[in-house]
Amino acid sequence: MPLKKFKCRLCNSEKLDFFLMENNYKLYRCSFCKVVSIYPQPTKIELEKFNKNKYNSLQNKKAYFSAKNKLYERARLDDGFIKKFKPRGILLDVGCSYGFYLDVFGKSGFQVQGIELAPIAIKYARNKLRLNILKGDVMTYKFSKRYDIITLYEIIEHIPSPNALFKRIKKLSKSNALLVIQTPNINSVYFKLTGNKWFWLLVPQHINLFSVQSLKILLKNHGFQILFTRTWDDYDEFVKNILFVLRLKDKGKSKILYFLGYKLLWLFSPLSSLWSKFGYGGELTLFAQKIN
Ligand SMILES: [Zn+2]
């Protein structure tokens, strides 16, 4: 069932094929760049209903802090990659949340700044981590400088117009700047096995879901050259998502089955490393350089 009157938000192609339906929103996949997007676009009011309360809530803070060690570990890994391409400079983290990534990048020698909307997260990053955080929206904030490195962790899937975002990012980048993007991978084994129950489908907060192919097209169109891409799984979370699909819970009657299932699925973890090598991991991280 092709979709008429809409064009792909990434590449303007008119060939959009029905992909799935979730939360009463319809998702279509572009047959050219393979991005999967919600059509028609959710309204501002609909999005605010989901986003505003969520990202400024204590519940979200709790979830974030329970993943703190994991996030610090990921930041240290990326810090190593960033250093290979850009050993020093001023770094902007867009949608920096509680500032965990910035904390790592700052301590490793970069001059760091973040921009964030949620007051609860800004307060923590400023007061506890002593970070330099701008309060506002990257699309409208009046920046006074340009950056050597810009990082976008779990941001682009939330932005209605990826092209408008990348125009903005390009303006904020110095020549040869490094761009780091991390986003859920729709072209992943993780998604294929969990489908509508994928933890990262998150419709309608996630408006556009990308694959390596769609990001390659998007970046090329905006004058960025890809240096390095990797896909990977948070395998513990992957296993929990599979158990969720199987309706097993870690309490009550299914507790034992859950435990056995958890142990059993871990035996397959080497497969995750394998499919991730071929671009099918659940998350994708991409490093690109501004070339013109
Ligand atoms: Zn497209």
py3Dmol code that shows the C-alpha trace and the ligand (Angstrom):
import py3Dmol

protein = """\
ATOM      1  CA  MET A   1       0.000   0.000   0.000  1.00  0.00           C
ATOM      2  CA  PRO A   2       2.027   2.997  -1.191  1.00  0.00           C
ATOM      3  CA  LEU A   3       1.438   6.334   0.477  1.00  0.00           C
ATOM      4  CA  LYS A   4       0.306   9.209  -1.708  1.00  0.00           C
ATOM      5  CA  LYS A   5       0.855  12.945  -1.174  1.00  0.00           C
ATOM      6  CA  PHE A   6       3.717  12.509   1.311  1.00  0.00           C
ATOM      7  CA  LYS A   7       7.407  12.671   0.510  1.00  0.00           C
ATOM      8  CA  CYS A   8      10.276  11.093   2.423  1.00  0.00           C
ATOM      9  CA  ARG A   9      11.505  13.572   5.033  1.00  0.00           C
ATOM     10  CA  LEU A  10      15.083  12.625   4.312  1.00  0.00           C
ATOM     11  CA  CYS A  11      15.431  12.263   0.554  1.00  0.00           C
ATOM     12  CA  ASN A  12      12.129  13.565  -0.897  1.00  0.00           C
ATOM     13  CA  SER A  13      11.374  10.234  -2.587  1.00  0.00           C
ATOM     14  CA  GLU A  14       7.657   9.637  -3.130  1.00  0.00           C
ATOM     15  CA  LYS A  15       7.942   5.865  -2.802  1.00  0.00           C
ATOM     16  CA  LEU A  16       6.885   5.141   0.745  1.00  0.00           C
ATOM     17  CA  ASP A  17       5.712   1.671   1.737  1.00  0.00           C
ATOM     18  CA  PHE A  18       3.598   0.807   4.734  1.00  0.00           C
ATOM     19  CA  PHE A  19       5.834  -0.579   7.487  1.00  0.00           C
ATOM     20  CA  LEU A  20       3.824  -1.013  10.680  1.00  0.00           C
ATOM     21  CA  MET A  21       1.207   0.545  12.904  1.00  0.00           C
ATOM     22  CA  GLU A  22       1.788   1.366  16.557  1.00  0.00           C
ATOM     23  CA  ASN A  23      -0.115   3.481  19.093  1.00  0.00           C
ATOM     24  CA  ASN A  24      -2.508   4.470  16.282  1.00  0.00           C
ATOM     25  CA  TYR A  25       0.353   5.971  14.263  1.00  0.00           C
ATOM     26  CA  LYS A  26       1.281   4.626  10.844  1.00  0.00           C
ATOM     27  CA  LEU A  27       4.935   4.142   9.928  1.00  0.00           C
ATOM     28  CA  TYR A  28       6.163   4.017   6.348  1.00  0.00           C
ATOM     29  CA  ARG A  29       9.561   3.093   4.939  1.00  0.00           C
ATOM     30  CA  CYS A  30      11.198   5.015   2.125  1.00  0.00           C
ATOM     31  CA  SER A  31      12.147   2.555  -0.594  1.00  0.00           C
ATOM     32  CA  PHE A  32      15.197   4.663  -1.484  1.00  0.00           C
ATOM     33  CA  CYS A  33      16.903   5.733   1.769  1.00  0.00           C
ATOM     34  CA  LYS A  34      15.144   3.138   4.006  1.00  0.00           C
ATOM     35  CA  VAL A  35      14.284   5.610   6.758  1.00  0.00           C
ATOM     36  CA  VAL A  36      11.111   4.623   8.631  1.00  0.00           C
ATOM     37  CA  SER A  37       8.892   7.575   9.604  1.00  0.00           C
ATOM     38  CA  ILE A  38       5.505   8.391  11.039  1.00  0.00           C
ATOM     39  CA  TYR A  39       3.027   9.844   8.524  1.00  0.00           C
ATOM     40  CA  PRO A  40       1.329  12.165   8.906  1.00  0.00           C
ATOM     41  CA  GLN A  41       3.719  13.848  11.299  1.00  0.00           C
ATOM     42  CA  PRO A  42       2.480  13.898  14.924  1.00  0.00           C
ATOM     43  CA  THR A  43       1.360  17.389  15.947  1.00  0.00           C
ATOM     44  CA  LYS A  44       3.302  19.515  18.424  1.00  0.00           C
ATOM     45  CA  ILE A  45       0.574  19.000  20.999  1.00  0.00           C
ATOM     46  CA  GLU A  46       0.690  15.224  20.616  1.00  0.00           C
ATOM     47  CA  LEU A  47       4.465  15.206  21.005  1.00  0.00           C
ATOM     48  CA  GLU A  48       4.454  17.506  23.999  1.00  0.00           C
ATOM     49  CA  LYS A  49       2.038  15.187  25.727  1.00  0.00           C
ATOM     50  CA  PHE A  50       4.643  12.405  25.449  1.00  0.00           C
ATOM     51  CA  ASN A  51       7.898  14.344  25.657  1.00  0.00           C
ATOM     52  CA  LYS A  52       7.463  17.154  28.136  1.00  0.00           C
ATOM     53  CA  ASN A  53       6.309  15.167  31.119  1.00  0.00           C
ATOM     54  CA  LYS A  54       8.612  12.304  30.357  1.00  0.00           C
ATOM     55  CA  TYR A  55      12.009  13.968  30.114  1.00  0.00           C
ATOM     56  CA  ASN A  56      11.482  16.292  33.054  1.00  0.00           C
ATOM     57  CA  SER A  57      10.174  13.607  35.406  1.00  0.00           C
ATOM     58  CA  LEU A  58      11.669  11.996  38.481  1.00  0.00           C
ATOM     59  CA  GLN A  59      10.784   8.630  36.970  1.00  0.00           C
ATOM     60  CA  ASN A  60      12.959   9.388  33.945  1.00  0.00           C
ATOM     61  CA  LYS A  61      15.746  10.599  36.255  1.00  0.00           C
ATOM     62  CA  LYS A  62      15.583   7.311  38.138  1.00  0.00           C
ATOM     63  CA  ALA A  63      15.792   5.300  34.901  1.00  0.00           C
ATOM     64  CA  TYR A  64      18.725   7.404  33.750  1.00  0.00           C
ATOM     65  CA  PHE A  65      20.624   6.969  36.984  1.00  0.00           C
ATOM     66  CA  SER A  66      20.033   3.220  37.076  1.00  0.00           C
ATOM     67  CA  ALA A  67      21.883   3.104  33.733  1.00  0.00           C
ATOM     68  CA  LYS A  68      24.607   5.499  34.915  1.00  0.00           C
ATOM     69  CA  ASN A  69      27.518   3.038  34.938  1.00  0.00           C
ATOM     70  CA  LYS A  70      26.563   1.707  31.529  1.00  0.00           C
ATOM     71  CA  LEU A  71      26.351   5.216  30.075  1.00  0.00           C
ATOM     72  CA  TYR A  72      29.722   6.227  31.551  1.00  0.00           C
ATOM     73  CA  GLU A  73      31.249   3.098  30.062  1.00  0.00           C
ATOM     74  CA  ARG A  74      29.819   3.912  26.615  1.00  0.00           C
ATOM     75  CA  ALA A  75      31.041   7.494  26.887  1.00  0.00           C
ATOM     76  CA  ARG A  76      34.582   6.292  27.660  1.00  0.00           C
ATOM     77  CA  LEU A  77      34.488   3.992  24.642  1.00  0.00           C
ATOM     78  CA  ASP A  78      33.359   6.833  22.348  1.00  0.00           C
ATOM     79  CA  ASP A  79      35.900   9.180  23.904  1.00  0.00           C
ATOM     80  CA  GLY A  80      38.602   6.845  22.594  1.00  0.00           C
ATOM     81  CA  PHE A  81      37.164   6.984  19.067  1.00  0.00           C
ATOM     82  CA  ILE A  82      36.723  10.774  19.145  1.00  0.00           C
ATOM     83  CA  LYS A  83      40.337  11.233  20.251  1.00  0.00           C
ATOM     84  CA  LYS A  84      41.572   9.236  17.263  1.00  0.00           C
ATOM     85  CA  PHE A  85      39.935  11.717  14.883  1.00  0.00           C
ATOM     86  CA  LYS A  86      40.058  14.941  16.973  1.00  0.00           C
ATOM     87  CA  PRO A  87      42.498  14.865  19.880  1.00  0.00           C
ATOM     88  CA  ARG A  88      41.365  18.251  21.256  1.00  0.00           C
ATOM     89  CA  GLY A  89      38.867  21.046  20.758  1.00  0.00           C
ATOM     90  CA  ILE A  90      35.528  22.376  21.876  1.00  0.00           C
ATOM     91  CA  LEU A  91      32.703  19.867  21.998  1.00  0.00           C
ATOM     92  CA  LEU A  92      28.928  20.414  22.037  1.00  0.00           C
ATOM     93  CA  ASP A  93      26.609  17.633  23.219  1.00  0.00           C
ATOM     94  CA  VAL A  94      23.106  18.241  21.862  1.00  0.00           C
ATOM     95  CA  GLY A  95      20.369  17.094  24.250  1.00  0.00           C
ATOM     96  CA  CYS A  96      22.997  16.341  26.877  1.00  0.00           C
ATOM     97  CA  SER A  97      20.485  15.237  29.520  1.00  0.00           C
ATOM     98  CA  TYR A  98      22.175  14.768  32.940  1.00  0.00           C
ATOM     99  CA  GLY A  99      25.610  15.356  31.437  1.00  0.00           C
ATOM    100  CA  PHE A 100      27.157  11.897  31.890  1.00  0.00           C
ATOM    101  CA  TYR A 101      28.804  11.914  28.453  1.00  0.00           C
ATOM    102  CA  LEU A 102      30.015  15.499  28.890  1.00  0.00           C
ATOM    103  CA  ASP A 103      31.479  14.605  32.259  1.00  0.00           C
ATOM    104  CA  VAL A 104      33.655  11.947  30.601  1.00  0.00           C
ATOM    105  CA  PHE A 105      34.616  14.101  27.603  1.00  0.00           C
ATOM    106  CA  GLY A 106      35.436  17.077  29.854  1.00  0.00           C
ATOM    107  CA  LYS A 107      37.646  15.035  32.179  1.00  0.00           C
ATOM    108  CA  SER A 108      39.422  13.555  29.195  1.00  0.00           C
ATOM    109  CA  GLY A 109      40.593  17.010  28.089  1.00  0.00           C
ATOM    110  CA  PHE A 110      37.969  18.438  25.749  1.00  0.00           C
ATOM    111  CA  GLN A 111      36.447  21.840  26.370  1.00  0.00           C
ATOM    112  CA  VAL A 112      32.775  20.884  26.735  1.00  0.00           C
ATOM    113  CA  GLN A 113      29.363  22.494  26.524  1.00  0.00           C
ATOM    114  CA  GLY A 114      25.875  20.968  26.464  1.00  0.00           C
ATOM    115  CA  ILE A 115      22.438  22.110  25.382  1.00  0.00           C
ATOM    116  CA  GLU A 116      19.333  20.668  27.011  1.00  0.00           C
ATOM    117  CA  LEU A 117      15.630  21.381  27.487  1.00  0.00           C
ATOM    118  CA  ALA A 118      14.710  19.505  30.678  1.00  0.00           C
ATOM    119  CA  PRO A 119      15.263  21.716  33.785  1.00  0.00           C
ATOM    120  CA  ILE A 120      15.678  18.698  36.103  1.00  0.00           C
ATOM    121  CA  ALA A 121      18.612  17.422  34.009  1.00  0.00           C
ATOM    122  CA  ILE A 122      20.203  20.872  33.583  1.00  0.00           C
ATOM    123  CA  LYS A 123      20.122  21.421  37.342  1.00  0.00           C
ATOM    124  CA  TYR A 124      22.043  18.203  37.980  1.00  0.00           C
ATOM    125  CA  ALA A 125      24.571  18.753  35.196  1.00  0.00           C
ATOM    126  CA  ARG A 126      25.276  22.329  36.332  1.00  0.00           C
ATOM    127  CA  ASN A 127      25.259  21.887  40.095  1.00  0.00           C
ATOM    128  CA  LYS A 128      26.599  18.380  40.601  1.00  0.00           C
ATOM    129  CA  LEU A 129      28.859  17.916  37.599  1.00  0.00           C
ATOM    130  CA  ARG A 130      29.817  21.603  37.292  1.00  0.00           C
ATOM    131  CA  LEU A 131      29.187  21.522  33.548  1.00  0.00           C
ATOM    132  CA  ASN A 132      28.570  24.415  31.177  1.00  0.00           C
ATOM    133  CA  ILE A 133      24.990  23.825  29.988  1.00  0.00           C
ATOM    134  CA  LEU A 134      22.908  26.052  27.720  1.00  0.00           C
ATOM    135  CA  LYS A 135      19.164  25.907  28.298  1.00  0.00           C
ATOM    136  CA  GLY A 136      17.193  25.753  25.085  1.00  0.00           C
ATOM    137  CA  ASP A 137      16.463  24.134  21.760  1.00  0.00           C
ATOM    138  CA  VAL A 138      19.382  23.542  19.390  1.00  0.00           C
ATOM    139  CA  MET A 139      17.202  24.657  16.456  1.00  0.00           C
ATOM    140  CA  THR A 140      16.529  28.139  17.856  1.00  0.00           C
ATOM    141  CA  TYR A 141      19.239  28.891  20.434  1.00  0.00           C
ATOM    142  CA  LYS A 142      21.479  31.865  19.600  1.00  0.00           C
ATOM    143  CA  PHE A 143      24.914  30.260  19.808  1.00  0.00           C
ATOM    144  CA  SER A 144      27.940  32.525  20.198  1.00  0.00           C
ATOM    145  CA  LYS A 145      30.518  30.063  18.884  1.00  0.00           C
ATOM    146  CA  ARG A 146      31.159  27.138  16.570  1.00  0.00           C
ATOM    147  CA  TYR A 147      32.423  23.716  17.586  1.00  0.00           C
ATOM    148  CA  ASP A 148      35.163  21.224  16.675  1.00  0.00           C
ATOM    149  CA  ILE A 149      33.060  18.251  17.757  1.00  0.00           C
ATOM    150  CA  ILE A 150      29.265  17.894  17.934  1.00  0.00           C
ATOM    151  CA  THR A 151      27.654  14.835  19.493  1.00  0.00           C
ATOM    152  CA  LEU A 152      24.022  13.743  19.092  1.00  0.00           C
ATOM    153  CA  TYR A 153      23.158  10.863  21.398  1.00  0.00           C
ATOM    154  CA  GLU A 154      19.660   9.466  20.881  1.00  0.00           C
ATOM    155  CA  ILE A 155      18.467  12.784  19.447  1.00  0.00           C
ATOM    156  CA  ILE A 156      17.898  12.538  15.705  1.00  0.00           C
ATOM    157  CA  GLU A 157      15.067  10.022  15.997  1.00  0.00           C
ATOM    158  CA  HIS A 158      13.061  12.666  17.905  1.00  0.00           C
ATOM    159  CA  ILE A 159      13.522  15.521  15.421  1.00  0.00           C
ATOM    160  CA  PRO A 160      10.624  16.120  12.958  1.00  0.00           C
ATOM    161  CA  SER A 161      12.904  17.374  10.190  1.00  0.00           C
ATOM    162  CA  PRO A 162      16.332  15.691  10.072  1.00  0.00           C
ATOM    163  CA  ASN A 163      17.329  17.943   7.164  1.00  0.00           C
ATOM    164  CA  ALA A 164      16.639  21.121   9.148  1.00  0.00           C
ATOM    165  CA  LEU A 165      18.657  19.689  12.050  1.00  0.00           C
ATOM    166  CA  PHE A 166      21.659  18.881   9.863  1.00  0.00           C
ATOM    167  CA  LYS A 167      21.592  22.323   8.243  1.00  0.00           C
ATOM    168  CA  ARG A 168      21.768  23.734  11.755  1.00  0.00           C
ATOM    169  CA  ILE A 169      24.516  21.321  12.851  1.00  0.00           C
ATOM    170  CA  LYS A 170      26.550  22.238   9.807  1.00  0.00           C
ATOM    171  CA  LYS A 171      26.322  25.947  10.659  1.00  0.00           C
ATOM    172  CA  LEU A 172      27.455  25.227  14.207  1.00  0.00           C
ATOM    173  CA  SER A 173      30.452  23.179  13.009  1.00  0.00           C
ATOM    174  CA  LYS A 174      33.929  24.523  12.327  1.00  0.00           C
ATOM    175  CA  SER A 175      35.605  23.312   9.141  1.00  0.00           C
ATOM    176  CA  ASN A 176      36.678  19.664   9.426  1.00  0.00           C
ATOM    177  CA  ALA A 177      34.514  19.322  12.531  1.00  0.00           C
ATOM    178  CA  LEU A 178      33.731  15.845  13.828  1.00  0.00           C
ATOM    179  CA  LEU A 179      30.130  14.721  14.191  1.00  0.00           C
ATOM    180  CA  VAL A 180      29.097  11.775  16.377  1.00  0.00           C
ATOM    181  CA  ILE A 181      25.598  10.315  16.042  1.00  0.00           C
ATOM    182  CA  GLN A 182      24.043   7.501  18.028  1.00  0.00           C
ATOM    183  CA  THR A 183      20.529   6.251  17.279  1.00  0.00           C
ATOM    184  CA  PRO A 184      18.497   3.011  17.387  1.00  0.00           C
ATOM    185  CA  ASN A 185      18.996   0.864  14.281  1.00  0.00           C
ATOM    186  CA  ILE A 186      15.726  -0.081  12.565  1.00  0.00           C
ATOM    187  CA  ASN A 187      17.650  -2.469  10.326  1.00  0.00           C
ATOM    188  CA  SER A 188      18.668  -4.640  13.275  1.00  0.00           C
ATOM    189  CA  VAL A 189      18.189  -8.234  14.368  1.00  0.00           C
ATOM    190  CA  TYR A 190      16.925  -6.747  17.639  1.00  0.00           C
ATOM    191  CA  PHE A 191      14.052  -4.979  15.853  1.00  0.00           C
ATOM    192  CA  LYS A 192      13.345  -7.925  13.531  1.00  0.00           C
ATOM    193  CA  LEU A 193      12.909 -10.258  16.517  1.00  0.00           C
ATOM    194  CA  THR A 194      10.826  -7.916  18.679  1.00  0.00           C
ATOM    195  CA  GLY A 195       8.836  -5.905  16.074  1.00  0.00           C
ATOM    196  CA  ASN A 196       6.121  -3.751  17.584  1.00  0.00           C
ATOM    197  CA  LYS A 197       7.402  -4.663  21.041  1.00  0.00           C
ATOM    198  CA  TRP A 198      10.917  -3.316  20.400  1.00  0.00           C
ATOM    199  CA  PHE A 199      11.794  -1.115  23.409  1.00  0.00           C
ATOM    200  CA  TRP A 200      13.180   1.545  21.042  1.00  0.00           C
ATOM    201  CA  LEU A 201      10.245   1.800  18.667  1.00  0.00           C
ATOM    202  CA  LEU A 202       8.758   4.382  21.066  1.00  0.00           C
ATOM    203  CA  VAL A 203       6.115   5.803  18.762  1.00  0.00           C
ATOM    204  CA  PRO A 204       5.364   8.716  18.573  1.00  0.00           C
ATOM    205  CA  GLN A 205       8.399  10.104  20.478  1.00  0.00           C
ATOM    206  CA  HIS A 206      10.591   8.502  17.825  1.00  0.00           C
ATOM    207  CA  ILE A 207       9.407  10.135  14.617  1.00  0.00           C
ATOM    208  CA  ASN A 208      12.108   8.838  12.260  1.00  0.00           C
ATOM    209  CA  LEU A 209      13.999   5.558  12.653  1.00  0.00           C
ATOM    210  CA  PHE A 210      17.270   5.182  10.793  1.00  0.00           C
ATOM    211  CA  SER A 211      19.586   2.543   9.430  1.00  0.00           C
ATOM    212  CA  VAL A 212      23.224   2.933   8.392  1.00  0.00           C
ATOM    213  CA  GLN A 213      22.035   3.397   4.798  1.00  0.00           C
ATOM    214  CA  SER A 214      19.651   6.270   5.614  1.00  0.00           C
ATOM    215  CA  LEU A 215      22.280   8.089   7.668  1.00  0.00           C
ATOM    216  CA  LYS A 216      24.839   7.722   4.893  1.00  0.00           C
ATOM    217  CA  ILE A 217      22.473   9.447   2.446  1.00  0.00           C
ATOM    218  CA  LEU A 218      21.521  12.147   4.941  1.00  0.00           C
ATOM    219  CA  LEU A 219      25.124  12.983   5.843  1.00  0.00           C
ATOM    220  CA  LYS A 220      26.319  13.007   2.264  1.00  0.00           C
ATOM    221  CA  ASN A 221      23.543  15.456   1.354  1.00  0.00           C
ATOM    222  CA  HIS A 222      24.787  17.811   4.066  1.00  0.00           C
ATOM    223  CA  GLY A 223      28.484  17.711   3.254  1.00  0.00           C
ATOM    224  CA  PHE A 224      29.713  15.237   5.841  1.00  0.00           C
ATOM    225  CA  GLN A 225      31.990  12.328   5.078  1.00  0.00           C
ATOM    226  CA  ILE A 226      31.567   9.160   7.124  1.00  0.00           C
ATOM    227  CA  LEU A 227      34.760   8.100   8.869  1.00  0.00           C
ATOM    228  CA  PHE A 228      33.553   5.107  10.777  1.00  0.00           C
ATOM    229  CA  THR A 229      30.290   3.317  11.639  1.00  0.00           C
ATOM    230  CA  ARG A 230      29.633   0.621  14.165  1.00  0.00           C
ATOM    231  CA  THR A 231      26.476  -1.158  15.265  1.00  0.00           C
ATOM    232  CA  TRP A 232      26.180  -2.896  18.609  1.00  0.00           C
ATOM    233  CA  ASP A 233      23.712  -4.425  21.061  1.00  0.00           C
ATOM    234  CA  ASP A 234      23.110  -3.837  24.712  1.00  0.00           C
ATOM    235  CA  TYR A 235      22.790  -7.606  25.018  1.00  0.00           C
ATOM    236  CA  ASP A 236      21.329  -7.627  28.538  1.00  0.00           C
ATOM    237  CA  GLU A 237      18.568  -5.308  27.373  1.00  0.00           C
ATOM    238  CA  PHE A 238      18.099  -7.324  24.165  1.00  0.00           C
ATOM    239  CA  VAL A 239      17.513 -10.478  26.225  1.00  0.00           C
ATOM    240  CA  LYS A 240      15.051  -8.641  28.490  1.00  0.00           C
ATOM    241  CA  ASN A 241      13.191  -7.387  25.423  1.00  0.00           C
ATOM    242  CA  ILE A 242      12.908 -10.935  24.040  1.00  0.00           C
ATOM    243  CA  LEU A 243      11.600 -12.180  27.404  1.00  0.00           C
ATOM    244  CA  PHE A 244       9.104  -9.305  27.367  1.00  0.00           C
ATOM    245  CA  VAL A 245       7.894 -10.418  23.918  1.00  0.00           C
ATOM    246  CA  LEU A 246       7.489 -13.943  25.354  1.00  0.00           C
ATOM    247  CA  ARG A 247       5.449 -12.367  28.194  1.00  0.00           C
ATOM    248  CA  LEU A 248       7.799 -13.718  30.858  1.00  0.00           C
ATOM    249  CA  LYS A 249       8.200 -11.651  34.017  1.00  0.00           C
ATOM    250  CA  ASP A 250      10.929 -11.749  36.631  1.00  0.00           C
ATOM    251  CA  LYS A 251       8.310 -12.056  39.370  1.00  0.00           C
ATOM    252  CA  GLY A 252       5.288 -14.223  40.074  1.00  0.00           C
ATOM    253  CA  LYS A 253       4.524 -17.510  38.332  1.00  0.00           C
ATOM    254  CA  SER A 254       6.873 -17.116  35.367  1.00  0.00           C
ATOM    255  CA  LYS A 255       9.887 -16.218  37.534  1.00  0.00           C
ATOM    256  CA  ILE A 256      11.700 -19.534  37.026  1.00  0.00           C
ATOM    257  CA  LEU A 257      11.041 -19.592  33.281  1.00  0.00           C
ATOM    258  CA  TYR A 258      12.275 -16.006  33.085  1.00  0.00           C
ATOM    259  CA  PHE A 259      15.471 -16.923  34.884  1.00  0.00           C
ATOM    260  CA  LEU A 260      16.087 -19.981  32.685  1.00  0.00           C
ATOM    261  CA  GLY A 261      15.239 -18.045  29.532  1.00  0.00           C
ATOM    262  CA  TYR A 262      17.633 -15.299  30.557  1.00  0.00           C
ATOM    263  CA  LYS A 263      20.479 -17.789  31.068  1.00  0.00           C
ATOM    264  CA  LEU A 264      19.669 -19.634  27.838  1.00  0.00           C
ATOM    265  CA  LEU A 265      19.534 -16.503  25.687  1.00  0.00           C
ATOM    266  CA  TRP A 266      22.908 -15.382  27.020  1.00  0.00           C
ATOM    267  CA  LEU A 267      24.438 -18.454  25.402  1.00  0.00           C
ATOM    268  CA  PHE A 268      23.697 -16.824  22.052  1.00  0.00           C
ATOM    269  CA  SER A 269      25.539 -13.588  22.827  1.00  0.00           C
ATOM    270  CA  PRO A 270      28.433 -14.375  20.431  1.00  0.00           C
ATOM    271  CA  LEU A 271      25.856 -14.183  17.611  1.00  0.00           C
ATOM    272  CA  SER A 272      25.156 -10.565  18.566  1.00  0.00           C
ATOM    273  CA  SER A 273      28.825  -9.668  18.086  1.00  0.00           C
ATOM    274  CA  LEU A 274      28.667 -11.338  14.704  1.00  0.00           C
ATOM    275  CA  TRP A 275      25.520  -9.644  13.347  1.00  0.00           C
ATOM    276  CA  SER A 276      26.685  -6.321  14.803  1.00  0.00           C
ATOM    277  CA  LYS A 277      29.839  -6.576  12.694  1.00  0.00           C
ATOM    278  CA  PHE A 278      27.633  -6.762   9.617  1.00  0.00           C
ATOM    279  CA  GLY A 279      25.560  -3.708  10.567  1.00  0.00           C
ATOM    280  CA  TYR A 280      22.615  -5.431  12.252  1.00  0.00           C
ATOM    281  CA  GLY A 281      23.218  -4.404  15.890  1.00  0.00           C
ATOM    282  CA  GLY A 282      20.359  -2.661  17.702  1.00  0.00           C
ATOM    283  CA  GLU A 283      22.186   0.656  18.069  1.00  0.00           C
ATOM    284  CA  LEU A 284      24.327   2.462  15.586  1.00  0.00           C
ATOM    285  CA  THR A 285      27.107   4.943  16.252  1.00  0.00           C
ATOM    286  CA  LEU A 286      28.539   6.946  13.425  1.00  0.00           C
ATOM    287  CA  PHE A 287      31.538   9.272  13.206  1.00  0.00           C
ATOM    288  CA  ALA A 288      31.619  11.765  10.343  1.00  0.00           C
ATOM    289  CA  GLN A 289      33.663  14.771   9.299  1.00  0.00           C
ATOM    290  CA  LYS A 290      32.471  18.030   7.774  1.00  0.00           C
ATOM    291  CA  ILE A 291      34.089  18.306   4.352  1.00  0.00           C
ATOM    292  CA  ASN A 292      32.468  21.357   2.758  1.00  0.00           C
TER     293      ASN A 292
END
"""
ligand_1 = """\
1
ZN
Zn 14.013 8.539 1.657
"""
view = py3Dmol.view(width=600, height=400)
view.addModel(protein, "pdb")
view.setStyle({"model": 0}, {"cartoon": {"style": "trace"}})
view.addModel(ligand_1, "xyz")
view.setStyle({"model": 1}, {"stick": {}})
view.zoomTo()
view.show()
